[in-house]
Amino acid sequence: MIPEGPLLWYVNRGTGLVLVALLTLAVALGVWSARTRAGGRVPGFAVQALHRRASLLTLVLLLVHAGSAVLDEYVDIRWWQVIVPRDLHYRAPWLAAGIVATDVLVAVVLTSLVRRRLPLRAWRGLHLMAYAAWAVAVVHGLGIGTDTGTAWARWAYAGSLGVVALVLVLRVASTGASRPASARPATRGASAADLVGDVR
């Protein structure tokens, strides 16, 4: 028997809030793992392992989050709409943002599991889309979340934005500092490939 009512709503609401934090952690660890390879006290492989585990846990919670939305009859969401953002009736723009973010994140995680069988350039290009998926997921939460109007939720979202911004700034700064002057590009900052880092 499928539970209905408040239970599914609380599951969907709770997993959505945890996903914001977990996805932020996964993105931050991904950026940081690239930074540690350029030099740092924490071994790169340790941060990379945490990044992978956080990403896999994010995928599991995404399935629970989407599944609870489909099972809850309060909002009419069909199973195929979890994948294809079409014919949406409930807060369509915000729901579509979540669906697109989910599609990209699932693709990023699954291709990372088989990345040694993929061309490096193709994998890196797709992996960089995780940044956009994270941003779209945050927009989804802000637009559709029932707790968005509360002060603690706004601080939580602001904190997520701050964490990712900070690790990106530190990554770009460490990339520039770790390169000899002759090897640095003419343009400032790190390239897209630098942010992903070496994937040996």
ROLUM-325844 format. One record per residue (C-alpha): z negated, y, x negated; residue number from 1. Coordinates in nm, 3 decimals. Example, Ala and Ser with C-alpha at 12.3 -4.5 7.8 and 13.67 -1.06 7.14 Angstrom:
BEGIN
<atom pz="-0.780" py="-0.450" px="-1.230" nuti="1"/>
<atom pz="-0.714" py="-0.106" px="-1.367" nuti="2"/>
***
This chain:
BEGIN
<atom pz="0.000" py="0.000" px="0.000" nuti="1"/>
<atom pz="0.104" py="0.339" px="-0.138" nuti="2"/>
<atom pz="-0.172" py="0.603" px="-0.131" nuti="3"/>
<atom pz="-0.092" py="0.927" px="0.043" nuti="4"/>
<atom pz="-0.241" py="1.271" px="0.082" nuti="5"/>
<atom pz="-0.474" py="1.446" px="-0.163" nuti="6"/>
<atom pz="-0.486" py="1.164" px="-0.418" nuti="7"/>
<atom pz="-0.118" py="1.187" px="-0.509" nuti="8"/>
<atom pz="-0.137" py="1.566" px="-0.505" nuti="9"/>
<atom pz="-0.428" py="1.561" px="-0.748" nuti="10"/>
<atom pz="-0.246" py="1.310" px="-0.969" nuti="11"/>
<atom pz="0.065" py="1.528" px="-0.975" nuti="12"/>
<atom pz="-0.133" py="1.843" px="-1.032" nuti="13"/>
<atom pz="-0.353" py="1.691" px="-1.301" nuti="14"/>
<atom pz="-0.072" py="1.527" px="-1.496" nuti="15"/>
<atom pz="0.127" py="1.851" px="-1.479" nuti="16"/>
<atom pz="-0.154" py="2.047" px="-1.640" nuti="17"/>
<atom pz="-0.217" py="1.783" px="-1.906" nuti="18"/>
<atom pz="0.157" py="1.766" px="-1.978" nuti="19"/>
<atom pz="0.166" py="2.135" px="-2.068" nuti="20"/>
<atom pz="-0.103" py="2.080" px="-2.329" nuti="21"/>
<atom pz="0.035" py="1.749" px="-2.454" nuti="22"/>
<atom pz="0.392" py="1.874" px="-2.481" nuti="23"/>
<atom pz="0.270" py="2.180" px="-2.666" nuti="24"/>
<atom pz="0.083" py="1.952" px="-2.905" nuti="25"/>
<atom pz="0.390" py="1.734" px="-2.959" nuti="26"/>
<atom pz="0.612" py="2.034" px="-3.033" nuti="27"/>
<atom pz="0.353" py="2.191" px="-3.264" nuti="28"/>
<atom pz="0.305" py="1.865" px="-3.455" nuti="29"/>
<atom pz="0.682" py="1.825" px="-3.487" nuti="30"/>
<atom pz="0.714" py="2.167" px="-3.645" nuti="31"/>
<atom pz="0.406" py="2.111" px="-3.861" nuti="32"/>
<atom pz="0.527" py="1.774" px="-3.987" nuti="33"/>
<atom pz="0.837" py="1.944" px="-4.124" nuti="34"/>
<atom pz="0.615" py="2.206" px="-4.288" nuti="35"/>
<atom pz="0.393" py="1.949" px="-4.459" nuti="36"/>
<atom pz="0.693" py="1.801" px="-4.635" nuti="37"/>
<atom pz="0.746" py="2.138" px="-4.798" nuti="38"/>
<atom pz="0.391" py="2.123" px="-4.931" nuti="39"/>
<atom pz="0.049" py="2.098" px="-4.772" nuti="40"/>
<atom pz="-0.287" py="1.929" px="-4.782" nuti="41"/>
<atom pz="-0.222" py="1.697" px="-4.488" nuti="42"/>
<atom pz="0.035" py="1.420" px="-4.561" nuti="43"/>
<atom pz="0.359" py="1.462" px="-4.370" nuti="44"/>
<atom pz="0.364" py="1.099" px="-4.257" nuti="45"/>
<atom pz="0.025" py="1.139" px="-4.086" nuti="46"/>
<atom pz="0.134" py="1.444" px="-3.889" nuti="47"/>
<atom pz="0.465" py="1.275" px="-3.808" nuti="48"/>
<atom pz="0.281" py="0.970" px="-3.673" nuti="49"/>
<atom pz="0.067" py="1.191" px="-3.448" nuti="50"/>
<atom pz="0.382" py="1.372" px="-3.335" nuti="51"/>
<atom pz="0.548" py="1.045" px="-3.234" nuti="52"/>
<atom pz="0.242" py="0.922" px="-3.047" nuti="53"/>
<atom pz="0.202" py="1.251" px="-2.863" nuti="54"/>
<atom pz="0.569" py="1.239" px="-2.769" nuti="55"/>
<atom pz="0.544" py="0.884" px="-2.634" nuti="56"/>
<atom pz="0.232" py="0.971" px="-2.437" nuti="57"/>
<atom pz="0.416" py="1.274" px="-2.298" nuti="58"/>
<atom pz="0.694" py="1.044" px="-2.179" nuti="59"/>
<atom pz="0.444" py="0.815" px="-2.004" nuti="60"/>
<atom pz="0.274" py="1.107" px="-1.831" nuti="61"/>
<atom pz="0.613" py="1.244" px="-1.730" nuti="62"/>
<atom pz="0.685" py="0.919" px="-1.548" nuti="63"/>
<atom pz="0.349" py="0.937" px="-1.369" nuti="64"/>
<atom pz="0.399" py="1.305" px="-1.285" nuti="65"/>
<atom pz="0.747" py="1.250" px="-1.143" nuti="66"/>
<atom pz="0.650" py="0.928" px="-0.968" nuti="67"/>
<atom pz="0.356" py="1.089" px="-0.789" nuti="68"/>
<atom pz="0.585" py="1.368" px="-0.667" nuti="69"/>
<atom pz="0.831" py="1.115" px="-0.524" nuti="70"/>
<atom pz="0.560" py="0.904" px="-0.358" nuti="71"/>
<atom pz="0.381" py="1.201" px="-0.204" nuti="72"/>
<atom pz="0.540" py="1.259" px="0.137" nuti="73"/>
<atom pz="0.416" py="1.618" px="0.160" nuti="74"/>
<atom pz="0.720" py="1.728" px="-0.042" nuti="75"/>
<atom pz="1.056" py="1.561" px="0.022" nuti="76"/>
<atom pz="1.168" py="1.454" px="-0.326" nuti="77"/>
<atom pz="1.390" py="1.147" px="-0.354" nuti="78"/>
<atom pz="1.379" py="0.919" px="-0.656" nuti="79"/>
<atom pz="1.724" py="1.021" px="-0.778" nuti="80"/>
<atom pz="1.625" py="1.389" px="-0.768" nuti="81"/>
<atom pz="1.387" py="1.318" px="-1.055" nuti="82"/>
<atom pz="1.702" py="1.285" px="-1.266" nuti="83"/>
<atom pz="1.960" py="1.501" px="-1.087" nuti="84"/>
<atom pz="1.848" py="1.848" px="-0.970" nuti="85"/>
<atom pz="2.057" py="1.856" px="-0.653" nuti="86"/>
<atom pz="1.984" py="1.920" px="-0.283" nuti="87"/>
<atom pz="1.630" py="2.033" px="-0.358" nuti="88"/>
<atom pz="1.433" py="2.186" px="-0.071" nuti="89"/>
<atom pz="1.094" py="2.264" px="-0.220" nuti="90"/>
<atom pz="1.092" py="2.564" px="-0.456" nuti="91"/>
<atom pz="1.432" py="2.458" px="-0.580" nuti="92"/>
<atom pz="1.468" py="2.679" px="-0.893" nuti="93"/>
<atom pz="1.128" py="2.582" px="-1.032" nuti="94"/>
<atom pz="1.165" py="2.216" px="-0.942" nuti="95"/>
<atom pz="1.513" py="2.209" px="-1.099" nuti="96"/>
<atom pz="1.367" py="2.354" px="-1.419" nuti="97"/>
<atom pz="1.119" py="2.067" px="-1.436" nuti="98"/>
<atom pz="1.391" py="1.809" px="-1.376" nuti="99"/>
<atom pz="1.614" py="1.952" px="-1.649" nuti="100"/>
<atom pz="1.322" py="1.965" px="-1.892" nuti="101"/>
<atom pz="1.237" py="1.602" px="-1.808" nuti="102"/>
<atom pz="1.595" py="1.488" px="-1.868" nuti="103"/>
<atom pz="1.608" py="1.656" px="-2.207" nuti="104"/>
<atom pz="1.266" py="1.532" px="-2.315" nuti="105"/>
<atom pz="1.344" py="1.173" px="-2.216" nuti="106"/>
<atom pz="1.671" py="1.195" px="-2.413" nuti="107"/>
<atom pz="1.489" py="1.338" px="-2.716" nuti="108"/>
<atom pz="1.221" py="1.068" px="-2.716" nuti="109"/>
<atom pz="1.458" py="0.777" px="-2.655" nuti="110"/>
<atom pz="1.709" py="0.886" px="-2.919" nuti="111"/>
<atom pz="1.424" py="0.936" px="-3.164" nuti="112"/>
<atom pz="1.327" py="0.572" px="-3.119" nuti="113"/>
<atom pz="1.675" py="0.470" px="-3.240" nuti="114"/>
<atom pz="1.749" py="0.768" px="-3.464" nuti="115"/>
<atom pz="1.838" py="0.551" px="-3.766" nuti="116"/>
<atom pz="2.137" py="0.423" px="-3.570" nuti="117"/>
<atom pz="2.261" py="0.773" px="-3.485" nuti="118"/>
<atom pz="2.447" py="1.030" px="-3.695" nuti="119"/>
<atom pz="2.188" py="1.260" px="-3.852" nuti="120"/>
<atom pz="2.361" py="1.579" px="-3.736" nuti="121"/>
<atom pz="2.381" py="1.457" px="-3.374" nuti="122"/>
<atom pz="2.016" py="1.351" px="-3.371" nuti="123"/>
<atom pz="1.899" py="1.680" px="-3.519" nuti="124"/>
<atom pz="2.101" py="1.880" px="-3.269" nuti="125"/>
<atom pz="1.950" py="1.691" px="-2.976" nuti="126"/>
<atom pz="1.601" py="1.699" px="-3.125" nuti="127"/>
<atom pz="1.615" py="2.079" px="-3.150" nuti="128"/>
<atom pz="1.664" py="2.089" px="-2.773" nuti="129"/>
<atom pz="1.299" py="1.987" px="-2.743" nuti="130"/>
<atom pz="1.210" py="2.353" px="-2.804" nuti="131"/>
<atom pz="1.419" py="2.461" px="-2.506" nuti="132"/>
<atom pz="1.282" py="2.175" px="-2.294" nuti="133"/>
<atom pz="0.926" py="2.281" px="-2.378" nuti="134"/>
<atom pz="1.002" py="2.641" px="-2.276" nuti="135"/>
<atom pz="1.169" py="2.531" px="-1.951" nuti="136"/>
<atom pz="0.875" py="2.299" px="-1.876" nuti="137"/>
<atom pz="0.636" py="2.592" px="-1.916" nuti="138"/>
<atom pz="0.852" py="2.799" px="-1.679" nuti="139"/>
<atom pz="0.845" py="2.506" px="-1.433" nuti="140"/>
<atom pz="0.467" py="2.493" px="-1.444" nuti="141"/>
<atom pz="0.429" py="2.868" px="-1.404" nuti="142"/>
<atom pz="0.666" py="2.876" px="-1.109" nuti="143"/>
<atom pz="0.558" py="2.570" px="-0.914" nuti="144"/>
<atom pz="0.200" py="2.503" px="-1.024" nuti="145"/>
<atom pz="-0.066" py="2.558" px="-0.760" nuti="146"/>
<atom pz="-0.312" py="2.678" px="-1.026" nuti="147"/>
<atom pz="-0.083" py="2.939" px="-1.179" nuti="148"/>
<atom pz="-0.264" py="3.223" px="-1.007" nuti="149"/>
<atom pz="-0.598" py="3.137" px="-1.164" nuti="150"/>
<atom pz="-0.718" py="3.311" px="-1.478" nuti="151"/>
<atom pz="-0.788" py="2.986" px="-1.667" nuti="152"/>
<atom pz="-0.435" py="2.858" px="-1.599" nuti="153"/>
<atom pz="-0.279" py="3.181" px="-1.723" nuti="154"/>
<atom pz="-0.488" py="3.159" px="-2.038" nuti="155"/>
<atom pz="-0.383" py="2.796" px="-2.083" nuti="156"/>
<atom pz="-0.015" py="2.886" px="-2.062" nuti="157"/>
<atom pz="-0.066" py="3.184" px="-2.292" nuti="158"/>
<atom pz="-0.245" py="2.958" px="-2.537" nuti="159"/>
<atom pz="0.044" py="2.711" px="-2.533" nuti="160"/>
<atom pz="0.292" py="2.988" px="-2.607" nuti="161"/>
<atom pz="0.068" py="3.120" px="-2.883" nuti="162"/>
<atom pz="0.029" py="2.779" px="-3.052" nuti="163"/>
<atom pz="0.403" py="2.712" px="-3.067" nuti="164"/>
<atom pz="0.479" py="3.067" px="-3.180" nuti="165"/>
<atom pz="0.219" py="3.039" px="-3.457" nuti="166"/>
<atom pz="0.344" py="2.709" px="-3.600" nuti="167"/>
<atom pz="0.703" py="2.835" px="-3.590" nuti="168"/>
<atom pz="0.606" py="3.148" px="-3.783" nuti="169"/>
<atom pz="0.412" py="2.940" px="-4.038" nuti="170"/>
<atom pz="0.704" py="2.698" px="-4.071" nuti="171"/>
<atom pz="0.956" py="2.975" px="-4.134" nuti="172"/>
<atom pz="0.719" py="3.142" px="-4.381" nuti="173"/>
<atom pz="0.654" py="2.819" px="-4.573" nuti="174"/>
<atom pz="1.026" py="2.738" px="-4.585" nuti="175"/>
<atom pz="1.104" py="3.072" px="-4.741" nuti="176"/>
<atom pz="0.815" py="3.050" px="-4.987" nuti="177"/>
<atom pz="0.894" py="2.693" px="-5.098" nuti="178"/>
<atom pz="1.255" py="2.763" px="-5.196" nuti="179"/>
<atom pz="1.347" py="2.912" px="-5.533" nuti="180"/>
<atom pz="1.508" py="3.252" px="-5.503" nuti="181"/>
<atom pz="1.848" py="3.117" px="-5.616" nuti="182"/>
<atom pz="1.846" py="2.854" px="-5.343" nuti="183"/>
<atom pz="1.751" py="3.081" px="-5.056" nuti="184"/>
<atom pz="2.023" py="3.174" px="-4.810" nuti="185"/>
<atom pz="2.136" py="3.533" px="-4.773" nuti="186"/>
<atom pz="2.000" py="3.551" px="-4.418" nuti="187"/>
<atom pz="1.629" py="3.563" px="-4.348" nuti="188"/>
<atom pz="1.429" py="3.284" px="-4.185" nuti="189"/>
<atom pz="1.481" py="2.912" px="-4.157" nuti="190"/>
<atom pz="1.787" py="2.743" px="-4.020" nuti="191"/>
<atom pz="1.776" py="2.503" px="-3.725" nuti="192"/>
<atom pz="1.788" py="2.207" px="-3.961" nuti="193"/>
<atom pz="1.496" py="2.349" px="-4.161" nuti="194"/>
<atom pz="1.280" py="2.351" px="-3.849" nuti="195"/>
<atom pz="1.352" py="1.987" px="-3.787" nuti="196"/>
<atom pz="1.297" py="1.896" px="-4.151" nuti="197"/>
<atom pz="1.390" py="1.589" px="-4.349" nuti="198"/>
<atom pz="1.402" py="1.271" px="-4.140" nuti="199"/>
<atom pz="1.395" py="1.006" px="-4.410" nuti="200"/>
***
